[in-house]
């Protein structure tokens, strides 16, 4: 399965970010719909990463290896230089 247009726009924003961090807001300054974020998590393209202490209801996510692959991008190496695999988070 491939990401929808909205999902793809959301996921693509993490490609050039450290650790694949995904945005809370779109390019127009609107909050990314929770439905989009949740669908990306359910497909394995994104994963919850950290809590926002100021707004704990906001879900801060990052791209997974499957997310990079769904976008047609190479998975970046981990900080220790090894390739990331889909099972690294297990």
TIVO-2410 file (N, C-alpha, C; in nm, 3 decimals):
# residues 90
REC num residu      c1      c2      c3 atome chaine
REC   1      X   0.084  -0.118   0.000     N      A
REC   1      X   0.000   0.000   0.000    CA      A
REC   1      X   0.089   0.125   0.000     C      A
REC   2      X   0.040   0.228  -0.067     N      A
REC   2      X   0.114   0.354  -0.076    CA      A
REC   2      X   0.041   0.463   0.001     C      A
REC   3      X   0.116   0.561   0.051     N      A
REC   3      X   0.053   0.672   0.122    CA      A
REC   3      X  -0.037   0.754   0.030     C      A
REC   4      X  -0.147   0.805   0.086     N      A
REC   4      X  -0.234   0.897   0.012    CA      A
REC   4      X  -0.158   1.028  -0.007     C      A
REC   5      X  -0.216   1.120  -0.082     N      A
REC   5      X  -0.152   1.249  -0.103    CA      A
REC   5      X  -0.124   1.322   0.027     C      A
REC   6      X  -0.222   1.328   0.116     N      A
REC   6      X  -0.204   1.397   0.244    CA      A
REC   6      X  -0.100   1.326   0.330     C      A
REC   7      X  -0.105   1.194   0.332     N      A
REC   7      X  -0.007   1.117   0.410    CA      A
REC   7      X   0.133   1.138   0.354     C      A
REC   8      X   0.144   1.137   0.223     N      A
REC   8      X   0.275   1.155   0.159    CA      A
REC   8      X   0.333   1.293   0.191     C      A
REC   9      X   0.249   1.397   0.182     N      A
REC   9      X   0.297   1.533   0.214    CA      A
REC   9      X   0.346   1.540   0.358     C      A
REC  10      X   0.275   1.476   0.449     N      A
REC  10      X   0.315   1.473   0.590    CA      A
REC  10      X   0.448   1.399   0.606     C      A
REC  11      X   0.457   1.280   0.550     N      A
REC  11      X   0.577   1.198   0.566    CA      A
REC  11      X   0.700   1.261   0.500     C      A
REC  12      X   0.681   1.323   0.385     N      A
REC  12      X   0.795   1.383   0.314    CA      A
REC  12      X   0.863   1.493   0.395     C      A
REC  13      X   0.791   1.555   0.485     N      A
REC  13      X   0.849   1.663   0.565    CA      A
REC  13      X   0.954   1.610   0.662     C      A
REC  14      X   0.955   1.479   0.690     N      A
REC  14      X   1.052   1.423   0.781    CA      A
REC  14      X   1.181   1.377   0.715     C      A
REC  15      X   1.183   1.371   0.585     N      A
REC  15      X   1.299   1.315   0.514    CA      A
REC  15      X   1.429   1.388   0.548     C      A
REC  16      X   1.427   1.519   0.550     N      A
REC  16      X   1.550   1.596   0.574    CA      A
REC  16      X   1.567   1.639   0.719     C      A
REC  17      X   1.481   1.590   0.807     N      A
REC  17      X   1.489   1.630   0.948    CA      A
REC  17      X   1.574   1.531   1.027     C      A
REC  18      X   1.644   1.580   1.128     N      A
REC  18      X   1.723   1.488   1.213    CA      A
REC  18      X   1.632   1.381   1.273     C      A
REC  19      X   1.672   1.257   1.257     N      A
REC  19      X   1.596   1.146   1.312    CA      A
REC  19      X   1.465   1.121   1.241     C      A
REC  20      X   1.438   1.191   1.131     N      A
REC  20      X   1.313   1.173   1.058    CA      A
REC  20      X   1.194   1.236   1.128     C      A
REC  21      X   1.220   1.337   1.213     N      A
REC  21      X   1.113   1.402   1.290    CA      A
REC  21      X   1.006   1.458   1.196     C      A
REC  22      X   0.882   1.425   1.228     N      A
REC  22      X   0.768   1.470   1.148    CA      A
REC  22      X   0.706   1.593   1.211     C      A
REC  23      X   0.648   1.680   1.128     N      A
REC  23      X   0.597   1.807   1.178    CA      A
REC  23      X   0.463   1.793   1.251     C      A
REC  24      X   0.437   1.889   1.336     N      A
REC  24      X   0.306   1.899   1.401    CA      A
REC  24      X   0.212   1.983   1.316     C      A
REC  25      X   0.269   2.070   1.231     N      A
REC  25      X   0.191   2.164   1.151    CA      A
REC  25      X   0.229   2.152   1.004     C      A
REC  26      X   0.131   2.178   0.917     N      A
REC  26      X   0.159   2.176   0.774    CA      A
REC  26      X   0.227   2.305   0.731     C      A
REC  27      X   0.257   2.318   0.605     N      A
REC  27      X   0.328   2.435   0.553    CA      A
REC  27      X   0.247   2.564   0.565     C      A
REC  28      X   0.116   2.552   0.583     N      A
REC  28      X   0.030   2.669   0.600    CA      A
REC  28      X   0.006   2.703   0.747     C      A
REC  29      X   0.071   2.630   0.837     N      A
REC  29      X   0.059   2.659   0.980    CA      A
REC  29      X  -0.058   2.591   1.049     C      A
REC  30      X  -0.129   2.504   0.978     N      A
REC  30      X  -0.240   2.431   1.039    CA      A
REC  30      X  -0.188   2.300   1.096     C      A
REC  31      X  -0.248   2.260   1.209     N      A
REC  31      X  -0.208   2.134   1.270    CA      A
REC  31      X  -0.237   2.019   1.174     C      A
REC  32      X  -0.141   1.927   1.162     N      A
REC  32      X  -0.161   1.809   1.078    CA      A
REC  32      X  -0.277   1.730   1.140     C      A
REC  33      X  -0.377   1.693   1.060     N      A
REC  33      X  -0.491   1.619   1.116    CA      A
REC  33      X  -0.449   1.491   1.187     C      A
REC  34      X  -0.507   1.467   1.303     N      A
REC  34      X  -0.477   1.346   1.381    CA      A
REC  34      X  -0.505   1.221   1.299     C      A
REC  35      X  -0.605   1.227   1.212     N      A
REC  35      X  -0.641   1.113   1.127    CA      A
REC  35      X  -0.524   1.077   1.034     C      A
REC  36      X  -0.457   1.178   0.981     N      A
REC  36      X  -0.342   1.155   0.893    CA      A
REC  36      X  -0.227   1.092   0.971     C      A
REC  37      X  -0.198   1.147   1.088     N      A
REC  37      X  -0.089   1.095   1.171    CA      A
REC  37      X  -0.119   0.951   1.210     C      A
REC  38      X  -0.240   0.924   1.257     N      A
REC  38      X  -0.277   0.791   1.303    CA      A
REC  38      X  -0.271   0.689   1.189     C      A
REC  39      X  -0.316   0.728   1.070     N      A
REC  39      X  -0.311   0.637   0.956    CA      A
REC  39      X  -0.166   0.600   0.922     C      A
REC  40      X  -0.076   0.698   0.930     N      A
REC  40      X   0.065   0.672   0.902    CA      A
REC  40      X   0.125   0.578   1.006     C      A
REC  41      X   0.085   0.594   1.131     N      A
REC  41      X   0.132   0.504   1.237    CA      A
REC  41      X   0.079   0.363   1.212     C      A
REC  42      X  -0.050   0.352   1.180     N      A
REC  42      X  -0.111   0.221   1.157    CA      A
REC  42      X  -0.049   0.146   1.039     C      A
REC  43      X  -0.003   0.219   0.938     N      A
REC  43      X   0.062   0.156   0.824    CA      A
REC  43      X   0.211   0.129   0.850     C      A
REC  44      X   0.262   0.174   0.963     N      A
REC  44      X   0.402   0.150   0.996    CA      A
REC  44      X   0.499   0.248   0.935     C      A
REC  45      X   0.448   0.358   0.876     N      A
REC  45      X   0.533   0.458   0.813    CA      A
REC  45      X   0.586   0.561   0.911     C      A
REC  46      X   0.520   0.574   1.024     N      A
REC  46      X   0.561   0.668   1.128    CA      A
REC  46      X   0.545   0.598   1.262     C      A
REC  47      X   0.615   0.650   1.361     N      A
REC  47      X   0.602   0.595   1.496    CA      A
REC  47      X   0.609   0.709   1.597     C      A
REC  48      X   0.538   0.694   1.708     N      A
REC  48      X   0.548   0.796   1.814    CA      A
REC  48      X   0.693   0.803   1.859     C      A
REC  49      X   0.739   0.925   1.885     N      A
REC  49      X   0.879   0.943   1.919    CA      A
REC  49      X   0.896   0.999   2.059     C      A
REC  50      X   0.836   1.112   2.083     N      A
REC  50      X   0.855   1.177   2.213    CA      A
REC  50      X   0.729   1.253   2.249     C      A
REC  51      X   0.714   1.286   2.375     N      A
REC  51      X   0.600   1.365   2.421    CA      A
REC  51      X   0.637   1.512   2.418     C      A
REC  52      X   0.540   1.595   2.389     N      A
REC  52      X   0.558   1.740   2.393    CA      A
REC  52      X   0.516   1.786   2.532     C      A
REC  53      X   0.610   1.832   2.616     N      A
REC  53      X   0.574   1.869   2.753    CA      A
REC  53      X   0.478   1.987   2.763     C      A
REC  54      X   0.478   2.073   2.663     N      A
REC  54      X   0.389   2.189   2.665    CA      A
REC  54      X   0.249   2.150   2.621     C      A
REC  55      X   0.240   2.064   2.523     N      A
REC  55      X   0.112   2.017   2.470    CA      A
REC  55      X   0.112   1.864   2.467     C      A
REC  56      X   0.090   1.799   2.581     N      A
REC  56      X   0.100   1.652   2.585    CA      A
REC  56      X   0.003   1.579   2.494     C      A
REC  57      X  -0.104   1.647   2.449     N      A
REC  57      X  -0.199   1.581   2.359    CA      A
REC  57      X  -0.146   1.574   2.215     C      A
REC  58      X  -0.040   1.648   2.183     N      A
REC  58      X   0.019   1.643   2.051    CA      A
REC  58      X   0.112   1.523   2.041     C      A
REC  59      X   0.099   1.449   1.934     N      A
REC  59      X   0.179   1.330   1.913    CA      A
REC  59      X   0.298   1.364   1.823     C      A
REC  60      X   0.417   1.360   1.878     N      A
REC  60      X   0.539   1.388   1.802    CA      A
REC  60      X   0.589   1.254   1.747     C      A
REC  61      X   0.601   1.247   1.615     N      A
REC  61      X   0.638   1.121   1.550    CA      A
REC  61      X   0.764   1.138   1.465     C      A
REC  62      X   0.813   1.024   1.420     N      A
REC  62      X   0.926   1.024   1.326    CA      A
REC  62      X   0.901   0.915   1.222     C      A
REC  63      X   0.970   0.930   1.111     N      A
REC  63      X   0.962   0.830   1.004    CA      A
REC  63      X   1.023   0.699   1.050     C      A
REC  64      X   0.966   0.591   1.005     N      A
REC  64      X   1.026   0.459   1.026    CA      A
REC  64      X   1.100   0.419   0.898     C      A
REC  65      X   1.171   0.309   0.904     N      A
REC  65      X   1.237   0.257   0.784    CA      A
REC  65      X   1.132   0.232   0.676     C      A
REC  66      X   1.017   0.179   0.713     N      A
REC  66      X   0.910   0.154   0.616    CA      A
REC  66      X   0.858   0.285   0.557     C      A
REC  67      X   0.859   0.392   0.636     N      A
REC  67      X   0.817   0.522   0.586    CA      A
REC  67      X   0.911   0.575   0.480     C      A
REC  68      X   1.041   0.566   0.506     N      A
REC  68      X   1.139   0.608   0.405    CA      A
REC  68      X   1.120   0.526   0.277     C      A
REC  69      X   1.103   0.397   0.293     N      A
REC  69      X   1.087   0.309   0.177    CA      A
REC  69      X   0.959   0.341   0.100     C      A
REC  70      X   0.849   0.371   0.170     N      A
REC  70      X   0.723   0.404   0.105    CA      A
REC  70      X   0.736   0.531   0.022     C      A
REC  71      X   0.829   0.618   0.060     N      A
REC  71      X   0.852   0.742  -0.013    CA      A
REC  71      X   0.958   0.726  -0.122     C      A
REC  72      X   1.017   0.606  -0.130     N      A
REC  72      X   1.118   0.581  -0.231    CA      A
REC  72      X   1.255   0.638  -0.196     C      A
REC  73      X   1.281   0.656  -0.065     N      A
REC  73      X   1.409   0.709  -0.020    CA      A
REC  73      X   1.487   0.602   0.055     C      A
REC  74      X   1.617   0.612   0.045     N      A
REC  74      X   1.703   0.523   0.122    CA      A
REC  74      X   1.687   0.556   0.270     C      A
REC  75      X   1.691   0.454   0.350     N      A
REC  75      X   1.684   0.473   0.493    CA      A
REC  75      X   1.819   0.527   0.541     C      A
REC  76      X   1.819   0.640   0.612     N      A
REC  76      X   1.948   0.695   0.656    CA      A
REC  76      X   2.012   0.607   0.762     C      A
REC  77      X   2.144   0.614   0.774     N      A
REC  77      X   2.211   0.534   0.876    CA      A
REC  77      X   2.180   0.587   1.015     C      A
REC  78      X   2.190   0.497   1.113     N      A
REC  78      X   2.176   0.538   1.252    CA      A
REC  78      X   2.298   0.621   1.288     C      A
REC  79      X   2.293   0.683   1.404     N      A
REC  79      X   2.406   0.766   1.448    CA      A
REC  79      X   2.534   0.687   1.461     C      A
REC  80      X   2.524   0.555   1.487     N      A
REC  80      X   2.644   0.474   1.501    CA      A
REC  80      X   2.698   0.427   1.365     C      A
REC  81      X   2.631   0.471   1.253     N      A
REC  81      X   2.679   0.440   1.120    CA      A
REC  81      X   2.621   0.316   1.058     C      A
REC  82      X   2.548   0.234   1.135     N      A
REC  82      X   2.486   0.113   1.081    CA      A
REC  82      X   2.354   0.149   1.014     C      A
REC  83      X   2.314   0.068   0.919     N      A
REC  83      X   2.186   0.092   0.851    CA      A
REC  83      X   2.072   0.062   0.947     C      A
REC  84      X   1.966   0.138   0.935     N      A
REC  84      X   1.846   0.116   1.015    CA      A
REC  84      X   1.765   0.005   0.950     C      A
REC  85      X   1.713  -0.085   1.029     N      A
REC  85      X   1.625  -0.188   0.975    CA      A
REC  85      X   1.489  -0.172   1.039     C      A
REC  86      X   1.384  -0.224   0.976     N      A
REC  86      X   1.250  -0.210   1.035    CA      A
REC  86      X   1.238  -0.270   1.174     C      A
REC  87      X   1.329  -0.360   1.212     N      A
REC  87      X   1.322  -0.422   1.344    CA      A
REC  87      X   1.406  -0.352   1.450     C      A
REC  88      X   1.473  -0.242   1.416     N      A
REC  88      X   1.560  -0.175   1.512    CA      A
REC  88      X   1.485  -0.126   1.636     C      A
REC  89      X   1.357  -0.097   1.623     N      A
REC  89      X   1.281  -0.046   1.737    CA      A
REC  89      X   1.229  -0.154   1.828     C      A
REC  90      X   1.245  -0.284   1.787     N      A
REC  90      X   1.192  -0.394   1.868    CA      A
REC  90      X   1.277  -0.422   1.989     C      A
***
